[in-house]
């Protein structure tokens, strides 16, 4: 079943891709003391964004919205991901930013962030893997994947960053949780410098709220 927009309760909205992302950004917003300014909604998969926006704009509280932030993964093409979000915004006549991480300038102001950022391919887990690149566990995980690749004669995970993130979680006290729940349990260093662009984007979206 496609996710449906929740009743609008705040002037700043953050729309994210999937339940796991929602849990992660709830943890990050709480860490940044932004939970009172930002309402976070899960729009589902990338193909569901357009329908979700239609439902969101039809809500009675939409007129009070001042800023909308949309965050999705680049996957294999950051430019295509950004253009896809732009097309969804145009479909319902919302203002469209020209560049990622910039606002459109007309109420409701709209900003788009494509992870991992800087035009790179990847996803949320790509950034999260960078948060433990200097940690002792990194070399252990690297050795593990190298061993598996050699044992399986060239095997490689289809989404290596997701696999790395899962293995990192496996080193924690509760290894069975998802990436988002791991954030709520404090497994990711949310103050790490690689997350600064994400923190800045969230603060810019929240700034529109009273």
Secondary structure, 3 states (H helix, E strand, C coil): CCCCCCCCCCCEEEEECCHHHHHHHHHHHHHCCCCCCEEEEECCCHHHHHHHHHHHHCCHHHHHCCEEEEEEECECCHHHHHHHHHHHHHHCCCCCCCCCCCECCCCCEEEEEEECCCCCCECHHHHHHHHCCCCHHHHHHHHHHHHHHHHCCCCCCCCHHHHHHHHHHHCCCCCCCCHHHHHHCCCCCCCCHHHHHHHHHHHHHHCCCC
